[in-house]
Amino acid sequence: MPIYNEFAFVYHLGPYTAYSLRMAELLPSLLEHFDYHPQSVLDVACGEGSFAINLAQTGKQVVGVDASARMLQIARIQAAEYGVKPQFIEMDMRSLDFSSTFDLVTCWFDSLNYLLELTDLEQTFLGVEKAIKPGGLFIFDMNTIYGLAVIWQQPAYTIQQDTPELVEIHRSSFDYDQSTATVNITAFIQAEQGWQRMDEIHHERGYPLSQINALLAACGFEVLACYGDLADLSEPEPDSGRVWFVARKGGSPAEAGGKKSILAAHRHSSKGNQSRKTHH
């Protein structure tokens, strides 16, 4: 069963949308820092649309894409309630189908960590590069290996929501060989016919920062910055659980084939550096 199916409703009721709103709050100062003023924005893995709707309220032309039909259904309902019209499209981030359309592409809340193979991350970066206008920016965050291996495991069990109508429990583990965290999500939802149980399993992979940098370069981006805190624009620390990248579309992607660029990223990763989403 695909993720963010039954969980979409639970996600929408939970604390997760606060992160999207926080990114919308911090974005203007970040863009001002780079003296960049985009008018068209693509939000990749837009989820239930909070970030895209917030940008649309500022007058920007916004398109949000997500692989979850349930999340997009919520996004469209919310957009109508707020009286804005961002376009929401069901699309896998690995198969973006745009050409030099957007000034800015964003991807928030460790959505890229859901890509468990380096080839999938490369395909997504290439699709983003194609979608951005020359000189445009790609801004995204990712959980670090430290974040997944340490922060996510403290504690291994958490109660994310506990209300009279809903209880949501997360159980975490980490595979050190694969640099992959697994979160088992169980929710009990009160319905007319009694309590209903929902289960989803989410996986996120951590990538060394040097590997992400190398892959961005191989896909035609210049990395302008990598932050460990987006509020004060500080550099990542060894114990940073999340990092934010700002990359600019430069020349054409490396003419070497995908396999060659991936191998290059692997070679760079040996020098690599090393909170909780489960959710859009």
C-alpha positions, -999 to 999 in steps of 0.1 A, spaced: 0 0 0 14 35 -8 23 58 20 4 90 28 -28 72 19 -47 66 51 -20 86 69 -29 118 49 -58 125 72 -37 118 104 -10 140 90 -33 169 83 -46 168 119 -11 166 134 17 191 142 35 185 108 21 215 89 38 239 113 71 231 96 57 240 61 45 273 76 78 279 92 96 275 59 72 299 43 80 324 71 118 320 66 119 319 29 116 357 22 147 366 42 166 337 27 158 349 -8 167 385 2 201 371 14 208 360 -22 191 391 -37 167 368 -56 130 376 -62 112 347 -79 77 349 -92 70 313 -102 76 285 -78 74 247 -80 70 230 -46 81 193 -50 64 169 -26 40 196 -16 19 173 6 -13 189 19 -3 222 4 3 245 34 36 259 20 22 263 -16 -9 280 -4 10 304 18 32 314 -12 1 318 -34 -13 342 -9 17 365 -16 8 366 -53 33 341 -66 25 316 -93 27 283 -76 26 247 -87 27 218 -62 34 182 -71 30 152 -49 27 114 -54 -1 111 -29 -36 117 -43 -50 119 -8 -26 147 2 -34 166 -29 -72 162 -22 -66 180 11 -44 206 -6 -71 215 -31 -98 218 -4 -76 240 17 -67 262 -13 -103 268 -20 -110 277 16 -82 303 15 -94 317 -19 -62 310 -38 -55 289 -68 -21 272 -68 -21 243 -93 -17 208 -77 -6 179 -98 -2 142 -89 34 134 -100 63 113 -87 93 136 -79 115 112 -98 95 119 -130 92 157 -130 79 168 -164 86 205 -168 110 225 -189 126 258 -178 94 269 -163 101 281 -127 122 307 -110 124 286 -78 120 250 -69 115 239 -33 114 206 -16 108 205 22 104 183 52 130 156 43 109 145 14 141 137 -6 152 113 21 124 91 10 144 83 -21 163 52 -10 185 48 -40 211 72 -52 199 68 -88 164 80 -77 180 111 -60 199 118 -92 167 115 -114 150 139 -91 178 164 -92 179 162 -130 142 168 -132 145 198 -110 174 211 -131 153 208 -162 123 225 -145 142 256 -134 149 286 -156 186 294 -161 200 310 -130 170 299 -109 174 285 -74 167 250 -59 162 252 -21 156 220 -1 162 203 32 173 167 41 177 148 73 213 139 80 226 104 88 231 117 124 196 129 125 181 95 114 206 73 133 206 93 166 179 119 169 151 98 154 160 70 178 157 91 210 133 77 221 125 47 198 88 51 206 69 84 205 33 95 208 28 121 181 -8 128 188 -31 119 217 -66 134 215 -101 121 223 -105 113 186 -70 101 176 -39 84 190 -7 83 168 23 62 177 57 61 160 83 33 165 117 39 150 147 18 140 179 24 120 199 1 96 235 12 98 245 -8 67 219 9 45 219 43 64 182 39 65 157 47 92 123 29 94 93 44 112 63 22 119 33 45 122 2 32 140 -29 54 145 -62 47 162 -90 69 149 -124 72 164 -152 67 139 -190 62 141 -186 25 142 -158 26 168 -121 29 168 -102 21 135 -66 12 132 -42 26 106 -7 13 99 20 27 75 57 20 73 80 49 62 117 46 52 142 74 49 178 72 38 206 95 50 232 107 25 267 122 33 267 159 27 297 155 3 277 130 -17 248 154 -20 271 182 -31 288 160 -57 255 149 -71 241 184 -74 272 195 -93 269 165 -116 233 174 -123 242 210 -133 239 229 -100 262 253 -82 258 249 -45 256 283 -30 251 273 6 245 245 30 230 255 64 226 236 97 200 262 108 179 282 84 169 308 109 205 321 116 220 307 84 247 289 104 269 261 90 261 224 97 276 209 128 285 172 133 253 168 154 230 187 129 199 166 124 187 185 93 205 206 67 192 231 41 208 235 6 206 264 -17 217 256 -52 217 276 -85 211 262 -119 243 267 -138 254 252 -171 242 219 -186 244 188 -165 276 168 -168 276 151 -202 289 119 -186 261 94 -183 241 89 -151 262 59 -140 294 79 -142 280 108 -122 268 85 -96 302 69 -93 317 103 -89 293 111 -61 303 78 -44 340 87 -46 333 121 -30 312 106 -3 341 90 15 349 125 28 313 130 40 299 147 70 273 133 85 140 157 132 116 141 126 93 140 97 76 109 85 53 130 68 54 154 40 
